[in-house]
Amino acid sequence: MNRFRLVCVLVLLNLFSVSSLATTTIRDEFGRTIETSARGSYDYVDHQLIVFLRPGTISVNINVDEPEPVDRYRDDVEFVEQIARIGVQSIQCLFLDQADDEAQVFVLYFNKQYDITRASDVLESYDDVLLVEYNYVVRIGDVSTELLPKGKEDPMWGFQWNLKDGDLGIGCETAWSCTTGDSNIVIGIVEKGIKSNHTDLSNVFTDGFRIVYDATAPSLYRYIPGMVSSNDNHGTPIAGIIGARNNDIYIRGIAGGNDTQRGCSLYGILITTGLVPDKIPVSGLVRAYQYAAEDCDIISQSASFPWYSEALRVGVWKVFQEGVSFVSGKGEHSGLSSKQYDDFAFPADYDYSKVVCVSGYSIDDTTLCYRNCYGLYCTDYGKGLDLLAPADSFRTLAGDGTSTTFGAVSGAVPHISGAIGLLRSYFNNSLNPEDYEWLLKLTAFDYNPKTDGDCRSWDEWNGHGNVSIDSTFNYIDQENFVIDEYSVTGATVVDSLFSSPVSYTLTKGTLIGDYSVMPCSLTATISFDYSYDEEPFAWGMCHDVTGISAANPNFLAPYCKVESSDENSCVVSSYLFRVYYSGFAWWYPVSPESVVLKCKVAGVHSQQQVTDRRTTYSSPDDRKIRVAYQAIGVVISFAARSSVPVVSVYDIKGRRLFETKLERGSSGISHVFWPGEDSSGRSLPSGVYLIGILDSGERYHKKITIIR
């Protein structure tokens, strides 16, 4: 259960909305200690602070794009009047979409004559302030990489060991037999610049924007829509790994399409020019995530930072809530060329299953076997690691319009982003972000002799292992492959995560007094409704509201971890909190009897079960489903017995995309028009679909093909 150690200090923040976290430490889900404010240790913006406030503290709408003078609001909002007295000149809302029950997050701009350290102490004394932190400065793309001599003016596939099938590459050749990417899947790349007009990136970028940092500007950064090409030797190689076209020029990208069809689209999230190039405050990076989440399915960010920012963590969490996969490198700290074991690397080390945490592996040029490259090319390892990918001496694109050899954990990250792009293409974007991550983790190759070699296991040296999308696609492309979802209500308390409760004394707020909190682990068994040919892959699901933070006080049990599984069931675990106060004790947020734990199971349904299901679905000749293809959709007709037969449309993997009721006509034939869309009104791509009709307890089916 040590993957589920909680952030204890933040628990009371959620329970009682207490303030003052600026000088304390927290524990992450791995039990590691994180200092929430390292004053003076890292670069931050002078004369600015980020504050988390109680929900409803500021009842007026504050601009999210530019700071506004506090004088505009000091007569209407008591808190604004308070902060004006300590030198705050302007205020800016940080998040675009703040729910009524979430903490409000703002950037405060101080008069330059004021000491923000003293101002922070004063802010912490206010009842409405939950958290105060510095607006740290982030460097993007400012890392060491290996650039070797240019290649010849001809295809470089022979030098792309990193993508090939076999024991060395990630297995693209097998994956490409299933999909080479879909242009509807958009992968955003956080970089300082990309040569988007490179020949091998022609028509790959769908859009983008720049966040321009300027120390003289009132808000320090400006949002400028539109993609601008630049001869950058960091962002261009990364874009090439993901999306270089299969056009017989230079290289192939992981999700770059084929001879006749475009692959995944790329999207530039550029932290670009200004008086201090390649730098941006946390508030600007958080805003970049929010803008990108509106258009992107995946955000790929190689850069990481050694300091903890709650504002950045909440920004990543909001991206996750939008259904976006976030991939980040573990170890590529700004300005550092090597790392040590388990150093923090944010955002890669943020909450379990919210960010795919990636490091790199290399090969021995003589024996062609794996060797780790920890400490080289900015790679790192440790408790937060999820997957490894190639990070040494492979061919990709160069900023001057040709190709080059590249090496860094920067190169490992886009391998995972491209792999998720292929999975999203294959599943038509129908799964949750953590589902794509777990499919990669549970089919990864764990070669390390220090472990048992079980790809379903995890260790701090390799995470779940080297990404192997050939194994992933061989598994998911089997006949009768399905992903099922199961849940159980109620769990048994097993143990306390700590040896004794953590004690707190609250001196302000609505609940003053001495409190103790004990995190307790839970376990439950989830039985499967279906049988599988062999032990399926299973993983725990995040709940709709999860996490422990100032911005998210109303959370459910954060995670459900699968401890073990077989063909029939799995054992899952999570945790709740026991709170003690003045002789009373209660569970938070719900009792063990009421908690709902969920998991997903990926596997192949047993052949007998599939045969039984097909027998149930078989239709007598006189009661066939009839379809009439039209230019804008399909008319479905059926001789129904009941007055309200239900028609559903499934994809070839069995996922229900659309459901409605048939309308009974005067002739006794029921019919409905289906426009070739899912339930959200999104047009479905060309392919084979299954129409299923439930009528008087019997099921009927028919395959149809849509050609766009």
Order of alpha helices (4+ residues) and beta strands (2+ residues): alpha-beta-beta-beta-beta-alpha-beta-beta-alpha-beta-beta-alpha-beta-beta-beta-alpha-beta-beta-alpha-beta-alpha-beta-beta-beta-beta-beta-beta-alpha-alpha-alpha-beta-beta-beta-beta-beta-beta-beta-beta-beta-alpha-beta-beta-beta-beta-beta-beta-beta-beta
